[in-house]
């Protein structure tokens, strides 16, 4: 078994220390408490600040945990309203160029919750699904979140998952293997797994530091998303992945 990584242990200790003192701690206080050289402590704190896990008071120089929605980054979550506000311009553009409905989703237990929905521009009658929850294992949004944001479906000895169509992946072990493929290619696909005539493509949205906090997807009629009935259009995959990168970049700039 490999040994513990000292720098990670020190970073965790700093987070605990800073989180226990509402008014924050000075660099020297942190360094002295942990028995570290001031330069070493500063390097770790600078990294934690860069990825949004701590912030520094501009007036006093003290370090503290971020308040409000930013503090949720410590648990790999983000305020859905904040995510929606950062994603709106990019999702509107994706819907216009891809010609399909666009969704932003976050994990909610083993479901995916839709926190933003842009209608397809094709003029058909559509139903708003904002705030709705769908089974993560049967949707592209959910699959990409399960793959990148942490495995939440029991594998060994786990019960089979609910089936919605003949294409739904119901074996947890098979879903796990699919998640490895999703990580390798950077996007997820669901072809008729929740509704037999609907297909979707999804990509991760990442906060500073690389943690996956949400997903963006384009969804539409199966014969339009996957002309061959199995694989999504290459241009659609490219557009969805690019939108995921763009929203992630927006989160990075706003951090």
LUMGUTI-38199 format. One record per atom (N, C-alpha, C): residue in one letter; x, y, z. Coordinates in pm, whole numbers, plus 50000, padded with zeros to 5 digits. Example, Ala and Ser with C-alpha at 12.3 -4.5 7.8 and 13.67 -1.06 7.14 Angstrom:
! residues 2
a513194943150780
a512304955050780
a513204967050780
s512854977550708
s513674989450714
s512905000350787
//
This chain:
! residues 255
x500844988250000
x500005000050000
x500885012550000
x500575022549916
x501365034649916
x501155042550044
x502165050450083
x502045058650201
x501175070750178
x500875077750286
x500075089750277
x500865100850209
x500145109650139
x500795121050073
x500785132750170
x501965136850213
x502085146650320
x501445160050283
x501615164350158
x501065177350119
x499535177450126
x498915165950093
x497465165050101
x497015165350247
x497745158350332
x497415158550475
x497525172650532
x498545179850490
x498715193550539
x497585202650489
x497205200750363
x496115208850309
x494815206050384
x494555193150414
x493355189550488
x493375195750628
x494535195550689
x494655201450823
x494385216550820
x494895223050716
x494645237550704
x493175240550686
x492495232450604
x491065234550582
x490285233050713
x490665223050792
x489985221150920
x490245232951013
x491465237551016
x491815248751103
x491065261351064
x491135264650935
x490505276950887
x488985276250905
x488415264450883
x486985262850897
x486505264151040
x487375261951136
x486985262451277
x487025276551334
x487575286051259
x487705299851308
x486965309251213
x485765313851249
x484955321951158
x485645334451105
x486485340751189
x487135353151145
x488415350651066
x488785338051047
x489955334850968
x491245334651048
x492315329850983
x493625328751046
x494685335050958
x495695340751021
x496815346550948
x497775335550906
x498555338350804
x499515328650752
x500455323750861
x500985333050940
x501935329151044
x501285320251149
x500035323151183
x499315315051281
x499165300551231
x498825299251104
x498655285951045
x499975278451041
x501015285350996
x502335279050987
x502835274651124
x502695283351224
x503165279951359
x502365268251418
x501045268351396
x500205257851453
x500545244151397
x500935243751270
x501235230951204
x502725227851201
x503535236751257
x504965234351260
x505595234751122
x505115243551036
x505605244650899
x506375257550878
x507285257150782
x507935269550739
x506875278450677
x507045291450693
x506055300850641
x505905299450490
x507005297050420
x506955295750274
x506165283250232
x506325272250308
x505585259950278
x504095261950298
x503735268050411
x502325270650439
x501725279850333
x502495289750293
x501985299250192
x501725292250059
x502615283150020
x502425276049893
x501155267649893
x500895260750003
x499675252550011
x498435261350013
x498455272050090
x497305281150097
x497055287849963
x498105291249891
x497935297549760
x497245287949663
x497585275149673
x496935265149588
x495475263349626
x495195262449756
x493805261249802
x492985273449762
x493605284949765
x492915297149722
x492635296749573
x493585291749494
x493415291149349
x492245282249309
x492045271049380
x490965261849344
x489675265049418
x489645276149493
x488395280749553
x488045274749687
x488975267749753
x488645261549881
x488875270949999
x489705280949983
x489845291450084
x489845304950012
x489565315350089
x489675328950036
x490475337250135
x491035348250086
x491875356750169
x491255370550178
x491065375250301
x490525388650323
x491535399050273
x491095407450182
x492005417250122
x492515427450224
x491735429950328
x492125440050426
x493055434350532
x492705422850587
x493485417150697
x494495406750654
x494305401050534
x495205390450488
x494905376850547
x493855375950630
x493515363250693
x492835353750594
x493065340850615
x492455330550530
x491225324850599
x490185322150520
x488955316450573
x488285308250463
x487315300150504
x486545292850404
x485615302450331
x485385300250202
x484475308950129
x483065308050185
x482365319150187
x480985319250233
x480035316750119
x478775313650153
x477725312150053
x477965300049964
x477545301049836
x477605289649746
x479015284149725
x480035293049733
x481385288449704
x481855277649801
x481365278049927
x481825268250026
x481415254149990
x480385252649908
x479925239349870
x480935232049783
x481945238949731
x482955232249649
x483735221949730
x483755223749862
x484455214149945
x483785200449940
x482515199749911
x481805187149902
x481505183349759
x482035190749662
x481825187449523
x480465191649473
x479825201549536
x478515206149495
x478585220949462
x477535225849397
x477465240049364
x476005244249371
x475765256549407
x474415261649410
x473825260649269
x472705253449251
x472135251649117
x471795264849048
x471345274749124
x471015287649065
x472265294649012
x473365293049085
x474625298749041
x475105292048913
x475035278848910
x475425271348791
x474575275548672
x473285276748692
x472365280648585
x472715294448531
x473025303848621
x473315317448576
x474595318048493
x475575309848527
x476825309648453
x476685302448319
x475715293248312
x475585284948192
x474635290448087
x473785299848122
x472675303848036
x473095307947895
x474075316647885
x474475321347752
x474995309847665
x475765300947726
x476345289947651
x475285279847609
x474315277247697
x473285267447663
x472335272847557
x472045285647561
x471215291647456
x471885290047319
x473195292447317
x473945291347193
x473975276847144
x474145267247237
x474165253147199
x472845249047137
x471735252947199
x470425249247147
x470215254847006
x470655267246985
x470475273646855
x471285266746747
x472535262946779
x473415256946679
x473155242046659
x472795235046768
x472585220646759
x471175217146713
x470235226346735
x468855223746697
x468135214146789
x468665212246911
x468065202947007
x467845209847141
x467025203747226
x466845208747362
x468145207147439
x468395216247533
x469615215947612
x469255216047761
x469925207547837
x469665206247980
x470955207748059
x470835213548178
x471915213448276
x471405205548395
x472215196248446
x471785187948557
x472835186248664
x472375183148785
x473265180148898
x472785167248963
x473695160349032
x473305148049101
x472445151149222
x471425143049242
x470575143749361
x470355129249405
x471185124749498
x471235110649536
x471605102449412
x470765093049371
x471065085349251
x470225090049133
x469635101849146
x468905108149036
x469725119748981
x469285125048868
x469825137448817
x468685147648818
x468955159348873
x467955169948879
x468265180448772
x467275183848692
x467455193848587
x467335207748648
x468405215648636
x468415229148694
x468325239948587
x468325235848460
x468155245448350
x467705237848226
x466765243748153
x466215237148035
x465975247447927
x466595245547813
x466385254147696
x465635245847591
x464495250747547
x463705243347448
x464435242247315
x464135231547245
x464615230047107
x464005241047021
x464785246546928
x464255257246842
x463425252246725
x463055239246725
x462355233846607
x460865237246603
x460365243846707
x458975248346706
x457965237846748
x458395226046786
x457455215646830
x456975218646971
x455855212747008
x455325214447142
x456215207047241
x456645214047347
x457575208147441
x457125210747585
x457565201947675
x457205203047817
x458435206747898
x458305217147980
x459415221648062
x459725211348170
x461005207548182
x461395197648282
x462305203548389
x462385216748395
x463165223348500
x462675218948638
x463615214748723
x463265210148857
x462875195648866
x462745188948753
x462365174848753
x463595166048781
x463325154348837
x464375144448860
x464165132348771
x465285127248720
x465245115448636
x466285105448685
x466075092548660
x467055082548705
x468395084448635
x469435086048714
x470745089148657
x471235078248563
x470945065748594
x471505054748514
x470885053648376
x469755060848351
x469065059548223
x469145072248139
x469995081648178
x470115094348106
x471575097648082
x471855104947975
x473235109047949
x473715118748056
x472845127948099
x473195137148207
x473645129448330
x472835119848371
x473155112248491
x474385103648476
x474545097648359
x475705088848339
x477025096548347
x477045108548291
x478285116148296
x478575120648439
x477525123448517
x477735127248656
x478185115348741
x477595103648717
x478045091848789
x479495088448757
x479885090948633
x481255087748590
x482275097448648
x481935110348647
x482925120548683
x482775125948825
x481595125148882
x481385131449013
x481325121349127
x481645108949102
x481675099049209
x480635088349190
x481025075849213
x480135064449192
x479145063649306
x477825064049276
x476795063749381
x475825052049364
x476105043049273
x475245031549254
x475975019149306
x475375011549399
x476044999549452
x476404990049339
x477594984149349
x478044975049244
x477974960649292
x478954956349368
x479024942349408
x477834938849498
x477074929049456
x475934924749534
x474744934149526
x474854944649443
x473764954249433
x472614948849350
x471414953749380
x470254949549303
x470294956049165
x469664949549071
x469584955348938
x468744968048943
x469044977048855
x468404990148852
x467084989648775
x466204999348798
x464914999248727
x465085000048576
x464254992548506
x464274992448360
x463145001248308
x463475009748210
x462475018548151
x462195015248005
x463175009947935
x462995005247798
x463874992947780
x463804986847663
x464634975047637
x466114978447634
x466454991447622
x467864995547612
x468445000347745
x467645001347849
x468135006347977
x469194997048033
x470315002748078
x471364994948144
x470924992948289
x470684980448329
x470154977748463
x471154970548554
x472244965548498
x473264958548577
x474274968848628
x474384970748760
x475324980748814
x476764978648767
x477184966148753
x478554963648708
x478734968148564
x477744965948480
x477814970548341
x477834985848335
x477044992048422
x477025006648426
x478385012148471
x479005005048563
x480345009148606
x481345008248491
x481284997548415
x482204996148301
x481945007348198
x480685010748180
x480365021548088
x480925034848140
x480915036648272
x481435049148328
x482925050648300
x483655039548295
x485075040148263
x485275044948119
x484415040248029
x484475044747890
x484125059647880
x483145064047959
x482735078047958
x483895086948001
x484605082848104
x485755090748149
x486815091448040
x487015080447969
x488055080047866
x487715089147748
x486455089447707
x486105097547589
x485605111447623
x485235113847750
x484855127347792
x483415131047771
x482555121547736
x481135124547722
x480335111647737
x479025113147763
x478125101747779
x477025102347675
x476495090647642
x475415089447544
x474335080347602
x473085084147583
x471955075447619
x471045074847498
x470855062947445
x470055060947324
x468805052947359
x467675059847373
x466415053147401
x466385045747532
x467075050247635
x467155042847761
x466095047047862
x465635059447857
x464555063947944
x463235064547868
x463305069847747
x462175069847654
x462675063947523
x461955054747463
x462485047347348
x462785055947226
x462165067647216
x462355075847097
x463215088147121
x463895088847236
x464715100447271
x466165096047294
x467105103947242
x468535101647266
x469175114547314
x470295113347384
x470965125247437
x472465123047448
x473175134247450
x474635134547466
x474935144247578
x475855140847668
x476175149547781
x477675150247806
x478105161447864
x479515163547899
x479585169848037
x480695167948107
x480815173448243
x481045188448245
x480625194448356
x480935208448388
x481775208048515
x482925214548510
x483885213548620
x484115226948688
x484285226448820
x484655238048898
x486185238948902
x486755250248950
x488205251248962
x488795239549039
x489875233948989
x490465222149048
x490095209548976
x489075210248888
x488715198848806
x487555190648856
x486985193848973
x485895185749025
x484635188048943
x483915177248912
x482695177948831
x481535182048921
x480885193248888
x479785198348969
x478445197848895
x478455194248768
x477225193748691
x477505187948553
x476465187848471
x476605182748335
x475685190448242
x476075191148115
x475255197348012
x474945186847907
x473705187047858
x473295177047760
x472435183247651
x472525177347533
x471595180247424
x470765167747403
x469435169547392
x468535158147379
x467495160847272
x467095150147202
x466105151647097
x465655138247042
x464865138546936
x464395126046875
x465565117046838
x465415104146866
x466495094646843
x466985094946699
x466065095646604
x466475095146463
x467195107646418
x467075118446496
x467785130846462
x469125131746534
x469155127446660
x470405127646737
x471345116546690
x470775104846662
x471565093246617
x471005088346484
x471415094046374
x470865090146243
x470975075246212
x472025068546266
x472165054246239
x471485045646345
x470825052346441
x470115045046546
x470975040746662
x472295043346656
x473205038846762
x474145049546811
x474765056946718
x475785066746754
x475285081046729
x475595090346819
x475165104146798
x475975110946689
x475415121146631
x476115128946530
x477425134346586
x478475133546509
x479795138246554
x479775153046585
x479065161046503
x479035175446527
x478315178646658
x477295170646693
x476575173046818
x477455170046939
x478195158946933
x479115155547042
x480135166747060
x480685171546950
x481695182246957
x481115194747020
x479875198346984
x479255210447038
x478945209147187
x478475197447229
x478145195347370
x479415195847456
x480465189047411
x481725189047486
x482305203147494
x482235210547384
x482735224247383
x481945233147480
x480645230847489
x479825238547583
x480185235247727
x480435222447756
x480885218747889
x482175225647927
x483105226347832
x484375233347856
x484135248347878
x483215254147800
x482945268447810
x482335272147945
x481365264147990
x480755266948120
x481775264848231
x482615254648219
x483675252448317
x484625264448322
x484945269748205
x485795281648200
x485145293548267
x483825294748252
x483095305548317
x483175304248469
x483035292048519
x483175289848663
x484575293348710
x485565290048630
x486955293248664
x487165308248673
x486595315648578
x486765330248578
x486025336948692
x484915330948735
x484115337048840
x484595333148979
x485515323648985
x485965318749117
x486695329749194
//
